[in-house]
Amino acid sequence: MKTKADKKEVVKVQVTFTKKQMEIMKEYQDIFGESDAEIVRAIVMNWLALKKEVGKNENK
């Protein structure tokens, strides 16, 4: 049986945060996910989606 990782291409990226940045991100645990990776992924994807929407609205 194939896992999710086998079904789609996965790229891993290592990032570094300060202790204060991690404390802020931990406040979003249970909102954006359980693990640090889930939280960071959700924050980045939400930021990208917001930037895309802002760009659409600026062109109007």
C-alpha positions in Angstrom: 0.0 0.0 0.0 1.4 3.4 -1.0 1.7 6.2 1.5 0.7 9.8 0.9 4.4 10.6 0.3 4.6 7.9 -2.4 1.5 9.4 -4.2 2.9 12.9 -4.5 6.3 14.5 -4.8 7.4 15.9 -1.4 10.1 18.6 -1.0 11.6 19.2 2.4 12.9 22.6 3.4 14.9 23.4 6.5 14.1 26.8 8.1 15.5 28.5 11.2 13.4 30.5 13.7 14.3 32.4 16.8 13.0 31.3 20.1 10.5 34.2 20.2 9.3 33.3 16.7 8.7 29.7 17.8 6.8 30.9 20.8 4.5 32.9 18.6 4.0 29.9 16.3 3.2 27.6 19.2 0.3 29.9 19.9 -1.3 28.6 16.7 -1.0 24.9 17.6 -4.4 23.2 17.3 -5.5 26.0 15.0 -3.1 25.3 12.1 -2.0 21.9 13.1 -0.3 19.8 15.7 3.3 19.6 14.6 5.8 22.4 13.9 5.8 21.4 10.2 2.0 21.6 9.9 1.9 25.0 11.6 4.7 26.5 9.4 3.1 25.0 6.2 -0.3 26.4 7.1 1.0 29.8 7.9 3.1 30.0 4.7 0.2 28.8 2.5 -2.3 31.2 4.1 0.2 34.1 3.6 0.7 33.1 -0.1 -3.1 32.9 -0.6 -3.6 36.3 1.1 -0.8 37.9 -1.1 -2.5 36.5 -4.2 -5.9 37.9 -3.2 -4.3 41.3 -2.4 -2.7 41.3 -5.8 -6.0 40.6 -7.5 -7.7 43.5 -5.7 -4.9 45.9 -6.5 -5.5 45.4 -10.3 -9.2 46.4 -10.0 
